[in-house]
Amino acid sequence: MASPSGSRIARQALIAGMLAMITAPVLADDLREALVMAYNTNPTLQAARAQQRAVDEGVPIARSAGLPSVSGTATYSEFVEGSSSNPLAPDRNLDASLNLGMPLYAGGGIRNSVRAAETRVDAGRADLRGVESGLFSQVVAVYMDVILAEAVVKLNRANVQRLEVNLQATRDRFEIGDLTRTDVAQSQSRLALAQGLTRNAEANLIAARERYIQVVGKAPQNLASPPPLVGLPGNADEAVAIALDANPDLIAARQRSRAAGYDTAATNARRLPQVSVFASSGYNDFLGSNKIPGSAQSTTDTTVGVRATVPLYQGGLPSAQKRLAQARESATLEQEIGIEREVIASVRAAYAQWQAAQSLIASSQTAVDAAELGLEGVRAENSVGNRTILDILNAENELLNAQVQLVTAKRNAYVAGFNLLAAMGKAEARDLGLDGGTLYDPETNYRNAKGSFFDWNDNPDPKPAATRTVDTKAQDGSVTP
């Protein structure tokens, strides 16, 4: 059996190796790279951007109702035999007309509809920020999950190696009559259990790596230590104050309430007069088939005017439409308060989880140190007959549990801290300073959509921007020594 001092040195080296996974692997992928790749290729975020581009089009659609409209019609008619009893009737006719209309006054309906659409664009941008922040939270979680799962696999494999040494030493001592068959059986049982736990840890590592591929778009390779989180609040009240001003979900809810207010105002237009101007020009040609002597073969006419439509009674439709809009506005106001409550609760909970995880790191480190010393003492006492093999096995298991709890606490602390920043509205690409290319700017598409007046100004056919993962290799539970 290994000497107590040698075992302690080996355990110290093992713990250093485990914690090095949260310090600096060589040639490693880093968290920034994972965030940038997800930012540029994740399908959830790409779909949210496309959805926002669809919301942008609501502005030119609403504005089009206040712009001129031009239409033309042309009709060619051939009068076949028997279609008329008049022998002088023409044989054929070409009729063409051009119509122009433009609203002058629509009771404020168009103006408010445009304002509602513009406000929904602002709400959509806030929703897009929320999707981006949520994606980054997922990236951080899967990134830390892989680091944790790899550390747990290493710890369990090291535990198996210790138990194999213990079993061999126990068998040797049994052969010379120093220990009993019960001691050997206990060592065999603990080794078998540890081997099963190791296989389960490897399965968890495979699942963590596959989730990483799903979110980030590539397989993880020697993940480096994440950078320290900056901008964390000093207390829960400070975090809530920042979140109430910057949380994207809350901003989106406020903007939707404003948009619903404009929708309500737009319904008033249905009870007010509508005034428009119109012009039309017509051309009629018998194509030389007019048989009436002295009659022209073609005629033209032009009409211009102003049209006023005054609604007098519509069966209660305008009132019902306004009540409907008011009810929807009321719903958005209540939803805004509900989201505000949710934000406050999530921020306070995230802050508490972050604080608890920080405390757990300190206590877990103390537990690891104490368990290491305890195991060394038990081994020493066993060598003089004051402790049993079962005592050693229990001490080794206690050390393993403390080590796993430590690396888990480190993972939870980082994820909780990032989730806190996300709830505060401070975990987006602009906050994290991501490189890797120009950041996506929803304003660019909005300017193009808002300035488009041509009926044939289409975008190219849609093509997916996200990358597929079908060609990635299936992951395994291997870890670098």
C-alpha positions as CSV (number, residue, x, y, z in Angstrom):
1,M,0.0,0.0,0.0
2,A,1.3,3.5,-0.8
3,S,2.8,5.5,2.0
4,P,0.6,8.3,3.6
5,S,3.0,11.1,2.5
6,G,3.2,9.7,-1.0
7,S,-0.6,9.4,-1.2
8,R,-1.0,12.9,0.0
9,I,1.4,14.3,-2.7
10,A,-0.5,12.3,-5.3
11,R,-3.9,13.6,-4.2
12,Q,-2.6,17.2,-4.2
13,A,-1.3,16.7,-7.7
14,L,-4.7,15.3,-8.7
15,I,-6.7,18.2,-7.2
16,A,-4.3,20.6,-8.9
17,G,-5.0,18.8,-12.2
18,M,-8.8,19.0,-11.6
19,L,-8.8,22.7,-10.8
20,A,-6.4,23.4,-13.7
21,M,-9.3,22.6,-15.9
22,I,-10.7,25.8,-14.6
23,T,-7.4,27.7,-15.1
24,A,-5.4,27.2,-18.3
25,P,-5.4,24.2,-20.7
26,V,-3.0,24.4,-23.6
27,L,-4.3,25.1,-27.1
28,A,-7.8,25.5,-25.8
29,D,-11.1,26.9,-27.1
30,D,-12.2,29.9,-25.0
31,L,-15.5,31.2,-24.0
32,R,-15.3,34.2,-26.2
33,E,-14.8,32.0,-29.2
34,A,-17.9,29.9,-28.3
35,L,-20.0,33.0,-27.8
36,V,-18.9,34.5,-31.1
37,M,-19.6,31.3,-33.0
38,A,-23.1,31.0,-31.4
39,Y,-23.7,34.6,-32.2
40,N,-23.0,34.1,-35.9
41,T,-24.4,30.6,-36.5
42,N,-27.0,29.6,-33.9
43,P,-30.4,28.9,-35.6
44,T,-32.4,30.3,-32.7
45,L,-30.8,33.7,-32.9
46,Q,-30.8,33.7,-36.7
47,A,-34.6,32.9,-36.7
48,A,-35.2,35.7,-34.2
49,R,-33.3,38.1,-36.5
50,A,-35.5,37.0,-39.4
51,Q,-38.6,37.5,-37.3
52,Q,-37.5,41.0,-36.5
53,R,-37.0,41.7,-40.2
54,A,-40.6,40.6,-40.6
55,V,-41.7,43.0,-37.9
56,D,-39.8,45.8,-39.7
57,E,-42.1,45.4,-42.7
58,G,-45.1,46.4,-40.6
59,V,-44.0,50.1,-40.9
60,P,-44.1,50.4,-44.7
61,I,-47.3,48.3,-44.8
62,A,-49.0,50.7,-42.4
63,R,-47.6,53.7,-44.2
64,S,-48.7,52.5,-47.6
65,A,-52.3,53.3,-46.7
66,G,-51.5,57.0,-46.8
67,L,-49.6,57.0,-50.1
68,P,-50.9,57.4,-53.6
69,S,-52.3,54.4,-55.4
70,V,-52.2,54.0,-59.2
71,S,-54.0,51.2,-61.1
72,G,-54.7,50.6,-64.8
73,T,-57.1,48.3,-66.6
74,A,-57.4,47.3,-70.3
75,T,-60.2,45.3,-71.9
76,Y,-60.5,44.0,-75.4
77,S,-63.9,42.8,-76.7
78,E,-64.8,41.1,-79.9
79,F,-68.6,41.3,-80.7
80,V,-69.5,38.0,-82.4
81,E,-72.4,37.4,-84.7
82,G,-75.8,37.7,-83.0
83,S,-74.5,39.7,-80.0
84,S,-76.4,42.8,-81.1
85,S,-79.4,43.5,-83.3
86,N,-78.1,46.9,-84.4
87,P,-76.4,46.5,-87.8
88,L,-74.3,49.6,-87.1
89,A,-72.8,48.2,-83.9
90,P,-69.0,48.0,-83.9
91,D,-67.3,44.6,-84.3
92,R,-64.7,45.1,-81.6
93,N,-63.7,47.5,-78.8
94,L,-60.6,48.3,-76.8
95,D,-61.2,50.1,-73.5
96,A,-58.3,51.3,-71.2
97,S,-58.3,53.4,-68.0
98,L,-55.9,54.8,-65.5
99,N,-56.9,55.6,-62.0
100,L,-55.1,57.6,-59.3
101,G,-56.2,58.0,-55.7
102,M,-54.7,59.5,-52.6
103,P,-56.1,60.0,-49.1
104,L,-56.1,63.5,-47.6
105,Y,-57.7,62.8,-44.3
106,A,-58.3,59.4,-42.6
107,G,-59.3,60.5,-39.1
108,G,-55.8,59.8,-37.7
109,G,-56.1,56.1,-38.4
110,I,-53.1,55.9,-40.7
111,R,-50.9,58.0,-38.5
112,N,-51.6,55.9,-35.4
113,S,-51.2,52.7,-37.3
114,V,-47.7,53.8,-38.4
115,R,-46.9,54.8,-34.8
116,A,-48.1,51.4,-33.6
117,A,-45.9,49.6,-36.2
118,E,-42.9,51.7,-35.3
119,T,-43.3,51.0,-31.6
120,R,-43.6,47.3,-32.3
121,V,-40.3,47.5,-34.1
122,D,-38.8,48.8,-30.9
123,A,-40.5,46.0,-29.0
124,G,-39.1,43.5,-31.5
125,R,-35.6,44.8,-31.1
126,A,-35.9,44.4,-27.3
127,D,-37.2,40.8,-27.9
128,L,-34.2,40.2,-30.1
129,R,-31.9,41.4,-27.3
130,G,-33.6,39.0,-25.0
131,V,-33.1,36.1,-27.4
132,E,-29.4,37.0,-27.7
133,S,-29.0,37.3,-24.0
134,G,-30.7,34.0,-23.4
135,L,-28.5,32.3,-26.0
136,F,-25.4,33.6,-24.3
137,S,-26.7,32.2,-21.0
138,Q,-27.1,28.8,-22.7
139,V,-23.6,29.0,-24.2
140,V,-22.1,29.8,-20.8
141,A,-24.1,27.0,-19.1
142,V,-23.0,24.3,-21.7
143,Y,-19.4,25.6,-21.7
144,M,-19.2,25.3,-17.9
145,D,-21.1,22.0,-18.0
146,V,-18.4,20.4,-20.2
147,I,-15.6,21.7,-17.9
148,L,-17.5,20.3,-14.9
149,A,-18.3,17.0,-16.5
150,E,-14.6,16.5,-17.6
151,A,-13.5,17.3,-14.1
152,V,-15.9,14.9,-12.5
153,V,-14.8,12.1,-14.9
154,K,-11.2,12.7,-14.0
155,L,-12.0,12.7,-10.3
156,N,-13.9,9.4,-10.6
157,R,-11.2,7.8,-12.6
158,A,-8.6,8.8,-10.1
159,N,-10.9,7.4,-7.4
160,V,-11.1,4.1,-9.3
161,Q,-7.3,4.0,-9.5
162,R,-7.0,4.6,-5.7
163,L,-9.5,1.9,-5.0
164,E,-7.7,-0.5,-7.3
165,V,-4.5,0.1,-5.3
166,N,-6.4,-0.3,-2.1
167,L,-7.9,-3.6,-3.3
168,Q,-4.5,-5.0,-4.3
169,A,-3.0,-3.9,-1.0
170,T,-5.9,-5.4,0.9
171,R,-5.5,-8.7,-1.0
172,D,-1.8,-8.7,-0.2
173,R,-2.4,-8.2,3.5
174,F,-5.2,-10.9,3.4
175,E,-2.7,-13.3,2.0
176,I,-0.4,-12.8,5.0
177,G,-3.3,-13.0,7.4
178,D,-3.2,-9.3,8.4
179,L,-6.8,-8.7,7.1
180,T,-9.9,-10.7,6.7
181,R,-12.0,-11.7,3.6
182,T,-14.5,-9.1,4.8
183,D,-12.0,-6.4,4.2
184,V,-11.3,-7.7,0.7
185,A,-15.1,-7.9,-0.1
186,Q,-15.6,-4.3,1.1
187,S,-12.8,-3.1,-1.1
188,Q,-14.2,-5.0,-4.1
189,S,-17.6,-3.5,-3.5
190,R,-16.4,0.0,-3.3
191,L,-14.3,-0.5,-6.5
192,A,-17.3,-1.8,-8.4
193,L,-19.4,1.0,-7.3
194,A,-16.8,3.6,-8.3
195,Q,-16.4,2.0,-11.7
196,G,-20.2,2.3,-12.2
197,L,-20.1,6.0,-11.1
198,T,-17.3,6.6,-13.5
199,R,-19.3,5.2,-16.4
200,N,-22.2,7.4,-15.4
201,A,-19.9,10.4,-15.2
202,E,-18.6,9.6,-18.8
203,A,-22.2,9.4,-20.0
204,N,-22.9,12.8,-18.5
205,L,-19.8,14.2,-20.2
206,I,-21.0,12.9,-23.6
207,A,-24.4,14.5,-23.0
208,A,-22.7,17.8,-22.0
209,R,-20.6,17.8,-25.1
210,E,-23.5,17.0,-27.4
211,R,-25.5,19.9,-25.8
212,Y,-22.4,22.1,-26.5
213,I,-22.5,21.1,-30.1
214,Q,-26.2,21.9,-30.3
215,V,-25.9,25.4,-28.9
216,V,-22.4,26.5,-30.1
217,G,-22.2,24.6,-33.4
218,K,-18.9,22.7,-32.9
219,A,-17.4,20.1,-30.7
220,P,-15.6,21.4,-27.6
221,Q,-11.8,21.1,-27.5
222,N,-9.9,21.6,-24.3
223,L,-12.1,24.4,-23.0
224,A,-10.1,27.2,-21.3
225,S,-11.0,29.0,-18.1
226,P,-13.7,31.6,-18.6
227,P,-12.7,35.2,-18.0
228,P,-13.8,36.9,-14.8
229,L,-17.3,38.3,-14.8
230,V,-17.5,42.1,-14.7
231,G,-20.3,44.5,-13.8
232,L,-21.8,42.3,-11.1
233,P,-23.9,44.4,-8.6
234,G,-23.0,45.0,-5.0
235,N,-26.5,44.0,-3.7
236,A,-29.9,42.8,-4.8
237,D,-31.5,46.2,-4.8
238,E,-28.8,47.6,-7.2
239,A,-29.3,44.6,-9.5
240,V,-33.1,45.2,-9.5
241,A,-32.7,48.9,-10.3
242,I,-30.5,48.2,-13.3
243,A,-32.8,45.4,-14.5
244,L,-35.9,47.7,-14.4
245,D,-34.1,50.0,-16.7
246,A,-32.3,47.6,-19.0
247,N,-34.0,44.2,-19.0
248,P,-35.0,43.5,-22.6
249,D,-38.1,41.5,-21.8
250,L,-39.5,44.4,-19.7
251,I,-38.6,46.9,-22.3
252,A,-40.4,44.9,-25.0
253,A,-43.5,44.6,-22.7
254,R,-43.5,48.4,-22.3
255,Q,-43.2,49.0,-26.0
256,R,-46.0,46.6,-26.7
257,S,-48.3,48.5,-24.3
258,R,-47.5,51.7,-26.1
259,A,-48.2,50.1,-29.5
260,A,-51.6,48.8,-28.2
261,G,-52.4,52.4,-27.2
262,Y,-51.8,53.5,-30.7
263,D,-54.0,50.7,-32.0
264,T,-56.8,52.0,-29.7
265,A,-56.4,55.5,-31.0
266,A,-56.5,54.2,-34.6
267,T,-59.9,52.7,-34.1
268,N,-61.4,56.2,-33.7
269,A,-60.8,56.8,-37.4
270,R,-63.5,54.4,-38.3
271,R,-66.1,56.8,-37.0
272,L,-64.7,59.9,-38.7
273,P,-65.0,61.2,-42.2
274,Q,-62.5,60.0,-44.9
275,V,-61.4,62.5,-47.6
276,S,-59.4,61.6,-50.7
277,V,-58.6,63.0,-54.1
278,F,-58.9,60.9,-57.3
279,A,-58.2,61.2,-61.0
280,S,-59.0,58.8,-63.8
281,S,-58.4,58.8,-67.5
282,G,-60.1,56.5,-70.0
283,Y,-59.5,55.6,-73.6
284,N,-62.0,53.7,-75.9
285,D,-61.1,52.5,-79.4
286,F,-63.4,50.6,-81.8
287,L,-60.4,49.6,-83.8
288,G,-61.9,50.9,-87.1
289,S,-65.1,48.8,-86.6
290,N,-67.5,51.7,-85.9
291,K,-70.0,51.8,-88.7
292,I,-71.9,55.0,-87.8
293,P,-71.1,57.6,-90.4
294,G,-69.2,60.6,-89.0
295,S,-68.6,59.0,-85.6
296,A,-65.1,58.8,-84.1
297,Q,-63.3,55.5,-83.9
298,S,-61.8,56.4,-80.5
299,T,-62.6,58.6,-77.5
300,T,-60.8,59.8,-74.4
301,D,-62.0,61.2,-71.1
302,T,-60.4,62.5,-67.9
303,T,-62.0,63.0,-64.5
304,V,-60.6,64.6,-61.3
305,G,-62.3,65.1,-58.0
306,V,-62.5,65.0,-54.3
307,R,-64.3,62.3,-52.5
308,A,-65.6,62.5,-48.9
309,T,-67.0,59.5,-47.1
310,V,-69.0,60.2,-43.9
311,P,-70.0,57.2,-41.9
312,L,-73.5,57.6,-40.4
313,Y,-74.3,54.2,-39.0
314,Q,-72.3,50.9,-39.2
315,G,-74.2,48.6,-37.0
316,G,-72.1,49.3,-33.9
317,L,-68.9,48.0,-35.6
318,P,-66.7,51.0,-34.7
319,S,-67.6,50.8,-31.0
320,A,-67.0,47.1,-30.9
321,Q,-63.6,47.5,-32.6
322,K,-62.6,50.2,-30.1
323,R,-63.7,48.1,-27.2
324,L,-61.7,45.2,-28.6
325,A,-58.6,47.4,-28.9
326,Q,-59.1,48.7,-25.4
327,A,-59.3,45.2,-24.0
328,R,-56.1,44.2,-25.8
329,E,-54.4,47.4,-24.5
330,S,-55.5,46.5,-21.0
331,A,-54.1,43.0,-21.4
332,T,-50.7,44.4,-22.4
333,L,-50.7,46.7,-19.4
334,E,-51.3,43.8,-17.1
335,Q,-48.7,41.7,-18.9
336,E,-46.2,44.5,-18.5
337,I,-46.7,44.4,-14.7
338,G,-46.5,40.6,-14.7
339,I,-43.2,40.7,-16.6
340,E,-41.9,43.4,-14.2
341,R,-42.7,41.1,-11.3
342,E,-41.0,38.2,-13.1
343,V,-37.9,40.3,-13.7
344,I,-37.7,41.4,-10.1
345,A,-38.1,37.9,-8.8
346,S,-35.6,36.4,-11.3
347,V,-33.0,39.1,-10.5
348,R,-33.3,38.6,-6.8
349,A,-33.2,34.8,-7.1
350,A,-30.1,35.0,-9.4
351,Y,-28.4,37.3,-7.0
352,A,-29.1,34.9,-4.1
353,Q,-27.9,31.9,-6.1
354,W,-24.7,33.7,-7.1
355,Q,-24.0,34.6,-3.5
356,A,-24.8,31.1,-2.3
357,A,-22.5,29.6,-4.9
358,Q,-19.7,31.9,-3.9
359,S,-20.1,30.8,-0.3
360,L,-20.3,27.2,-1.3
361,I,-16.9,27.4,-3.1
362,A,-15.2,28.5,0.1
363,S,-16.9,25.9,2.3
364,S,-16.2,23.2,-0.4
365,Q,-12.5,24.1,-0.5
366,T,-12.4,23.8,3.3
367,A,-14.1,20.4,3.0
368,V,-11.6,19.2,0.4
369,D,-8.7,20.2,2.6
370,A,-10.2,18.6,5.7
371,A,-11.1,15.4,3.8
372,E,-7.6,15.2,2.4
373,L,-6.1,15.5,5.9
374,G,-8.7,13.1,7.3
375,L,-7.9,10.4,4.7
376,E,-4.2,10.8,5.4
377,G,-4.8,10.4,9.1
378,V,-7.1,7.3,8.6
379,R,-4.4,5.7,6.4
380,A,-1.8,6.3,9.1
381,E,-4.0,5.0,11.9
382,N,-4.8,1.9,9.8
383,S,-1.2,1.2,9.4
384,V,-0.9,0.7,13.2
385,G,-4.2,-1.1,13.5
386,N,-6.4,1.7,14.9
387,R,-8.6,2.0,11.8
388,T,-10.3,-0.5,9.5
389,I,-10.2,-0.8,5.7
390,L,-13.9,0.4,5.8
391,D,-12.7,3.6,7.5
392,I,-10.3,4.2,4.7
393,L,-12.9,3.5,2.0
394,N,-15.3,5.9,3.7
395,A,-12.6,8.6,4.0
396,E,-11.8,8.2,0.3
397,N,-15.5,8.5,-0.7
398,E,-15.8,11.6,1.5
399,L,-12.9,13.2,-0.3
400,L,-14.3,12.4,-3.7
401,N,-17.7,13.9,-2.7
402,A,-16.0,17.1,-1.5
403,Q,-13.9,17.4,-4.7
404,V,-17.0,17.0,-6.9
405,Q,-18.9,19.5,-4.8
406,L,-16.0,22.0,-5.2
407,V,-15.8,21.8,-9.0
408,T,-19.7,21.9,-9.1
409,A,-19.8,25.0,-6.9
410,K,-17.3,26.7,-9.3
411,R,-19.5,25.9,-12.2
412,N,-22.6,27.0,-10.5
413,A,-21.1,30.3,-9.3
414,Y,-20.0,31.3,-12.8
415,V,-23.3,30.4,-14.4
416,A,-25.3,32.1,-11.7
417,G,-23.2,35.2,-12.1
418,F,-23.8,35.3,-15.8
419,N,-27.5,34.6,-15.4
420,L,-27.6,37.6,-13.0
421,L,-26.0,39.8,-15.6
422,A,-28.5,38.5,-18.2
423,A,-31.5,39.3,-16.0
424,M,-30.1,42.8,-15.5
425,G,-29.9,43.3,-19.3
426,K,-26.1,43.3,-19.3
427,A,-25.2,40.1,-21.1
428,E,-25.4,40.9,-24.8
429,A,-22.8,41.2,-27.5
430,R,-22.4,44.9,-27.0
431,D,-21.8,44.4,-23.3
432,L,-19.4,41.5,-23.7
433,G,-17.3,43.2,-26.4
434,L,-17.4,40.3,-28.8
435,D,-15.1,40.3,-31.8
436,G,-15.2,38.0,-34.7
437,G,-16.8,40.4,-37.2
438,T,-19.3,43.2,-37.3
439,L,-22.2,42.9,-34.8
440,Y,-25.6,42.4,-36.2
441,D,-27.5,45.7,-36.5
442,P,-31.3,45.5,-36.9
443,E,-31.4,49.2,-37.8
444,T,-29.8,48.4,-41.2
445,N,-32.8,46.3,-42.4
446,Y,-35.2,48.7,-40.8
447,R,-33.8,51.7,-42.8
448,N,-34.0,49.7,-46.0
449,A,-37.6,48.6,-45.3
450,K,-38.7,52.0,-44.2
451,G,-37.3,53.7,-47.3
452,S,-38.8,51.2,-49.8
453,F,-41.6,52.6,-52.0
454,F,-41.3,50.4,-55.0
455,D,-43.7,47.5,-55.5
456,W,-41.0,45.2,-56.9
457,N,-38.3,45.8,-54.3
458,D,-37.9,42.2,-53.1
459,N,-35.2,40.6,-51.1
460,P,-33.2,37.6,-52.4
461,D,-34.8,34.2,-51.8
462,P,-34.3,33.1,-48.1
463,K,-31.3,30.8,-47.3
464,P,-30.4,29.5,-43.9
465,A,-27.7,31.4,-42.2
466,A,-27.2,28.9,-39.3
467,T,-24.7,26.1,-39.6
468,R,-25.7,22.4,-39.4
469,T,-24.1,19.9,-37.0
470,V,-24.9,16.7,-38.9
471,D,-21.3,16.3,-39.8
472,T,-19.9,16.5,-36.3
473,K,-18.6,13.3,-34.8
474,A,-20.5,11.6,-32.0
475,Q,-18.9,12.5,-28.7
476,D,-17.3,10.1,-26.2
477,G,-16.4,10.2,-22.5
478,S,-12.6,10.5,-23.0
479,V,-10.6,13.2,-21.3
480,T,-7.0,14.2,-21.6
481,P,-4.9,13.0,-18.7
